[in-house]
């Protein structure tokens, strides 16, 4: 069994369970190492992002739980820092760097909250060229890792979340493949020991039937010497370590 999970959310942002409920559930499941994360502060406050004061309240509570349950479970306090995040990272044990938005500098469009946002972004910001949007997305992924010196690359291809059946773009298109390969190469050149998470959150919440990233991307990461780490991106105490055994075997982690 895999007894660690480093990406999950609580009621501090868009999760459904309190930090204490998550810790108690983890102990009951036999989890040995738990990284509790929150979304970062961004100035535009969309989709579960926190104010600076809430971020620090979160860190204080997780550190209190760390001390309270130190004899039962190892707890770490993590931050999911977006490309547009403006969080003081010094209070956190580790950083997940990732991308949730594309922008024209005025408007911010979510890449994982539905096709409407993505389609509008492609039309208004990228002149209808979906692959230009994808290239920008992966450029931002490299940039956030470099800015934060992230420990984990978060849901690397989450922009596919609402692309089931190729609804918005072709995931086999050479421009898309080149964009994600270049991002993997640049990230590993910058930080060879970084982890790329294999995130099962899209499965547990009913959006996907495979993790982020796809098996093709994960295999490429491994071929370049990169490391994979299973995470649940859980938003409820019952989905910690979601389907880890299945995907550990499938992805050969």
C-alpha positions as CSV (number, residue, x, y, z in Angstrom):
1,X,0.0,0.0,0.0
2,X,1.1,3.6,-0.6
3,X,0.7,5.4,2.7
4,X,1.4,9.0,1.8
5,X,-0.5,11.8,0.1
6,X,0.9,15.3,-0.5
7,X,-2.0,17.1,-2.2
8,X,-5.4,17.6,-0.7
9,X,-7.7,20.5,0.2
10,X,-9.8,21.4,3.2
11,X,-12.5,23.9,4.1
12,X,-9.9,26.6,4.1
13,X,-10.3,26.8,0.4
14,X,-12.6,24.6,-1.8
15,X,-12.5,21.4,0.2
16,X,-15.4,19.9,2.0
17,X,-13.7,18.5,5.2
18,X,-11.9,20.4,7.9
19,X,-8.2,19.8,8.5
20,X,-8.9,17.8,11.6
21,X,-11.4,15.6,9.8
22,X,-8.8,15.0,7.1
23,X,-6.1,14.0,9.7
24,X,-8.4,11.7,11.5
25,X,-9.5,10.0,8.3
26,X,-5.8,9.6,7.2
27,X,-4.9,8.0,10.6
28,X,-7.9,5.6,10.2
29,X,-6.8,4.7,6.7
30,X,-3.3,3.9,7.9
31,X,-1.7,6.9,6.1
32,X,1.8,7.5,7.5
33,X,2.7,10.8,5.8
34,X,0.2,13.6,5.0
35,X,0.8,16.8,3.2
36,X,-2.2,19.2,3.7
37,X,-2.3,22.0,1.1
38,X,-4.3,25.1,0.4
39,X,-4.7,27.2,-2.7
40,X,-2.6,30.4,-2.8
41,X,-3.4,34.0,-2.5
42,X,-4.2,35.7,-5.9
43,X,-5.3,39.3,-6.2
44,X,-8.4,38.3,-8.2
45,X,-9.9,35.8,-5.7
46,X,-11.4,33.2,-8.0
47,X,-12.4,29.6,-7.4
48,X,-11.1,29.0,-3.9
49,X,-8.1,31.2,-3.7
50,X,-7.5,32.7,-0.3
51,X,-6.7,36.1,1.3
52,X,-3.2,36.5,2.7
53,X,-4.6,36.3,6.3
54,X,-6.5,33.0,5.5
55,X,-3.3,31.5,4.1
56,X,-1.5,32.2,7.4
57,X,-4.4,31.0,9.5
58,X,-4.3,27.7,7.5
59,X,-0.5,27.3,8.1
60,X,-0.9,27.9,11.8
61,X,-3.7,25.3,12.1
62,X,-1.8,22.7,10.2
63,X,1.3,23.2,12.3
64,X,-0.8,22.8,15.4
65,X,-2.2,19.5,14.1
66,X,1.4,18.5,13.2
67,X,2.4,18.8,16.8
68,X,-0.8,17.3,18.2
69,X,-0.6,14.1,16.2
70,X,3.1,13.8,15.9
71,X,3.1,10.3,17.5
72,X,0.5,9.0,15.0
73,X,1.2,10.6,11.6
74,X,3.8,12.9,9.9
75,X,2.0,16.0,8.8
76,X,3.4,18.6,6.4
77,X,2.0,22.0,5.5
78,X,1.9,22.7,1.8
79,X,0.9,25.5,-0.6
80,X,-0.5,25.1,-4.1
81,X,1.1,28.2,-5.6
82,X,-0.4,29.3,-8.9
83,X,1.5,31.1,-11.7
84,X,-0.4,34.2,-10.7
85,X,0.0,33.5,-6.9
86,X,1.3,36.2,-4.6
87,X,1.9,34.1,-1.4
88,X,4.7,34.4,1.1
89,X,6.0,30.8,0.8
90,X,8.2,30.9,3.9
91,X,5.5,29.4,6.2
92,X,5.2,26.2,4.2
93,X,7.1,22.9,4.2
94,X,6.8,22.4,0.5
95,X,5.4,24.0,-2.7
96,X,3.2,22.6,-5.4
97,X,3.7,24.8,-8.5
98,X,1.0,24.8,-11.1
99,X,-1.3,26.8,-13.4
100,X,-5.0,27.4,-13.1
101,X,-5.5,30.5,-15.3
102,X,-4.6,32.2,-18.5
103,X,-4.9,36.0,-18.8
104,X,-4.7,38.9,-21.2
105,X,-3.5,41.1,-18.2
106,X,-7.0,42.3,-17.4
107,X,-9.3,39.2,-17.4
108,X,-8.5,35.8,-15.9
109,X,-9.8,32.6,-17.4
110,X,-9.8,29.3,-15.6
111,X,-8.3,26.4,-17.4
112,X,-10.1,23.8,-15.3
113,X,-13.6,25.1,-14.5
114,X,-15.4,24.3,-17.7
115,X,-15.3,24.6,-21.5
116,X,-16.9,28.0,-21.5
117,X,-14.0,29.7,-19.8
118,X,-11.4,28.0,-22.0
119,X,-13.3,28.7,-25.3
120,X,-13.8,32.4,-24.3
121,X,-10.1,32.6,-23.5
122,X,-9.0,31.0,-26.7
123,X,-11.2,33.5,-28.7
124,X,-10.5,36.7,-26.8
125,X,-6.9,36.3,-25.8
126,X,-5.4,33.9,-28.5
127,X,-7.4,34.9,-31.6
128,X,-9.1,31.5,-31.8
129,X,-5.8,29.5,-31.8
130,X,-6.2,26.9,-29.1
131,X,-2.6,25.7,-29.5
132,X,-1.3,29.1,-28.8
133,X,-3.2,29.0,-25.6
134,X,-1.7,25.6,-24.8
135,X,1.8,26.8,-25.5
136,X,1.2,29.7,-23.1
137,X,-0.1,27.4,-20.5
138,X,3.0,25.2,-20.5
139,X,5.3,28.3,-20.6
140,X,3.6,29.4,-17.4
141,X,4.1,26.0,-15.9
142,X,7.8,26.3,-16.4
143,X,7.8,29.8,-15.1
144,X,6.0,29.0,-11.8
145,X,8.3,26.2,-11.1
146,X,11.3,28.5,-11.6
147,X,9.8,31.3,-9.6
148,X,8.9,29.2,-6.6
149,X,11.6,26.5,-6.8
150,X,8.6,24.1,-6.4
151,X,9.0,20.7,-4.9
152,X,6.1,19.2,-6.9
153,X,4.7,20.0,-10.3
154,X,0.9,20.1,-9.9
155,X,-1.6,18.5,-12.3
156,X,0.7,19.1,-15.3
157,X,-1.9,18.7,-18.0
158,X,-5.0,19.8,-16.1
159,X,-5.9,21.9,-19.1
160,X,-7.2,18.6,-20.6
161,X,-9.8,18.3,-17.8
162,X,-12.7,19.5,-20.0
163,X,-11.3,18.2,-23.3
164,X,-12.7,14.7,-23.1
165,X,-13.1,13.4,-26.7
166,X,-11.0,16.2,-28.1
167,X,-13.8,18.7,-27.4
168,X,-11.4,21.7,-27.7
169,X,-8.1,20.5,-29.1
170,X,-6.4,17.4,-30.4
171,X,-4.1,15.9,-27.7
172,X,-2.1,14.2,-30.5
173,X,-1.4,17.4,-32.4
174,X,2.3,18.1,-32.8
175,X,2.0,21.6,-31.4
176,X,0.5,20.3,-28.2
177,X,3.0,17.5,-27.8
178,X,5.9,19.8,-28.5
179,X,4.6,22.3,-25.9
180,X,4.4,19.7,-23.1
181,X,7.6,18.0,-24.0
182,X,9.4,21.4,-24.0
183,X,7.9,22.1,-20.6
184,X,9.1,18.8,-19.1
185,X,12.6,19.3,-20.5
186,X,12.8,22.9,-19.2
187,X,11.6,21.9,-15.7
188,X,13.9,19.0,-15.4
189,X,16.8,21.1,-16.6
190,X,16.1,23.6,-13.9
191,X,15.4,21.1,-11.1
192,X,16.2,17.5,-11.9
193,X,15.0,16.1,-8.6
194,X,11.5,17.7,-8.7
195,X,8.5,15.5,-8.5
196,X,5.7,15.5,-11.1
197,X,2.5,14.5,-9.3
198,X,0.2,11.8,-10.8
199,X,-3.0,13.3,-9.6
200,X,-6.2,11.2,-9.2
201,X,-8.4,14.2,-8.3
202,X,-10.1,14.4,-11.7
203,X,-11.2,10.8,-11.3
204,X,-12.6,11.0,-7.8
205,X,-14.6,14.1,-8.8
206,X,-15.9,12.6,-12.0
207,X,-14.2,14.7,-14.6
208,X,-11.6,12.2,-16.0
209,X,-11.0,8.4,-16.1
210,X,-7.3,8.8,-16.0
211,X,-4.9,10.8,-13.8
212,X,-3.1,14.0,-14.6
213,X,-0.7,13.7,-16.4
214,X,-1.6,11.2,-19.1
215,X,0.4,7.9,-19.3
216,X,2.1,9.2,-22.4
217,X,3.4,12.3,-20.6
218,X,4.3,10.3,-17.5
219,X,6.3,7.9,-19.5
220,X,8.2,10.8,-21.2
221,X,8.9,12.3,-17.7
222,X,10.4,9.0,-16.6
223,X,12.4,8.6,-19.8
224,X,14.0,12.0,-19.0
225,X,14.9,10.9,-15.5
226,X,12.0,12.7,-13.8
227,X,10.2,11.4,-10.7
228,X,6.5,10.7,-10.2
229,X,4.5,11.0,-7.0
230,X,0.9,9.8,-6.5
231,X,-1.4,12.5,-5.1
232,X,-5.2,12.5,-4.7
233,X,-5.9,16.3,-4.9
234,X,-8.6,15.2,-2.5
235,X,-11.4,17.7,-1.6
236,X,-13.1,15.3,0.9
237,X,-11.7,13.2,3.7
238,X,-13.1,10.0,2.1
239,X,-11.0,10.4,-1.1
240,X,-7.5,10.5,0.4
241,X,-5.1,8.2,-1.6
242,X,-7.8,7.7,-4.2
243,X,-7.1,4.7,-6.4
244,X,-3.4,4.8,-5.6
245,X,-2.8,1.1,-5.9
246,X,-4.5,0.9,-9.3
247,X,-2.5,3.8,-10.8
248,X,0.8,2.9,-9.1
249,X,0.6,-0.3,-11.0
250,X,-0.6,1.3,-14.3
251,X,2.1,4.1,-14.2
252,X,4.8,1.8,-12.7
253,X,5.5,4.1,-9.8
